[in-house]
Amino acid sequence: MFEARIQTYWDDSDAAGRVFFAHFFRFVECAETELFHAAGVERVKLCDQYGVWMPRVEAFAKFFQPIGVEQAIIVRLVTQFQREKTVRIDFEILSEPDRAHLAQGYCYPCR
């Protein structure tokens, strides 16, 4: 399991001060990039050197609570290798102060 702290910003939210739901997936992408950094790998180099591309082919999220404007969150990732070229990333999004469940889901970077 990997966790990344993500800070949300004004431009992530709507006029009501709630983060737009599609940005939840962007936060998962940010956490995935941090996972690669923690492993000492740059995703761009994987693409350039080895031809490893990870297009998203499926994504699902269940939303429990909204994220407020300029709120810090924790994105928790669990990566599962299912076959030689199939990876599934399960995620949870938690509020930083109290670890309340904000969302959960999964995505398949490749299949």
C-alpha positions in Angstrom: 0.0 0.0 0.0 1.2 3.5 -0.8 -0.1 6.8 0.5 0.3 10.3 -0.9 -0.8 13.6 0.6 -2.4 15.8 -2.0 -3.4 19.4 -1.5 -6.5 20.6 -3.3 -6.7 24.2 -4.6 -9.3 26.8 -5.4 -9.3 25.9 -9.1 -10.3 22.3 -8.3 -13.6 23.5 -6.9 -16.9 24.9 -8.0 -18.6 28.1 -6.8 -20.0 26.1 -3.8 -16.5 25.3 -2.6 -16.7 21.6 -3.5 -14.1 19.8 -5.6 -15.4 18.7 -9.0 -15.9 14.9 -9.0 -13.6 14.3 -12.1 -10.7 15.8 -10.1 -10.8 12.8 -7.8 -9.3 10.8 -10.6 -6.6 13.5 -11.2 -5.7 13.1 -7.5 -5.3 9.3 -8.0 -3.0 10.1 -11.0 -0.9 12.4 -8.8 -0.6 9.7 -6.2 0.4 7.2 -8.8 3.1 9.6 -10.0 4.3 10.0 -6.4 4.4 6.2 -6.2 6.8 6.1 -9.2 8.9 8.8 -7.6 9.1 6.9 -4.3 10.4 3.9 -6.3 13.0 6.1 -8.0 11.4 5.8 -11.5 10.2 8.5 -13.8 7.2 7.5 -15.8 8.4 9.5 -18.9 11.6 7.5 -18.9 9.6 4.2 -18.8 7.7 5.4 -21.9 10.8 6.7 -23.7 13.3 3.9 -22.9 11.1 0.8 -22.8 7.9 1.8 -24.6 5.8 1.2 -21.5 2.6 3.1 -21.8 -0.2 3.0 -19.3 -3.4 4.2 -20.9 -6.5 4.0 -18.7 -9.0 1.5 -20.1 -11.4 1.4 -17.2 -12.1 3.5 -14.1 -14.7 3.4 -11.3 -15.3 5.5 -8.3 -17.9 5.6 -5.5 -18.2 8.9 -3.7 -19.0 9.1 0.0 -18.4 12.8 0.9 -17.3 15.9 -1.0 -13.9 17.3 -0.8 -13.9 20.9 0.3 -11.9 23.7 -1.4 -8.2 23.8 -0.3 -8.6 20.6 1.8 -5.6 18.3 2.2 -6.4 14.6 1.4 -4.7 11.3 1.5 -4.8 9.0 -1.5 -4.1 5.4 -0.7 -3.2 3.1 -3.6 -3.0 -0.7 -3.8 -1.5 -2.1 -7.0 -2.4 -5.6 -8.1 -0.7 -7.3 -11.0 -3.3 -9.6 -12.4 -1.5 -10.9 -15.6 1.7 -10.1 -17.4 0.3 -6.9 -18.9 -2.7 -6.3 -16.6 -2.5 -3.9 -13.6 -5.3 -2.8 -11.4 -5.0 0.1 -9.0 -7.4 0.2 -6.1 -7.7 3.6 -4.4 -9.2 5.2 -1.4 -9.4 9.0 -0.8 -9.4 10.1 2.8 -9.6 13.5 4.4 -6.3 14.3 6.0 -7.4 15.5 9.5 -9.7 12.7 10.5 -9.1 10.0 7.8 -12.9 10.1 6.9 -13.7 8.1 3.8 -14.3 10.4 0.8 -14.2 8.0 -2.1 -12.9 4.6 -3.3 -12.6 2.9 -6.6 -10.2 1.4 -9.0 -8.7 1.9 -12.4 -6.9 -0.2 -14.9 -3.9 1.6 -16.4 -3.6 -1.3 -18.9 -5.1 -4.7 -19.6 
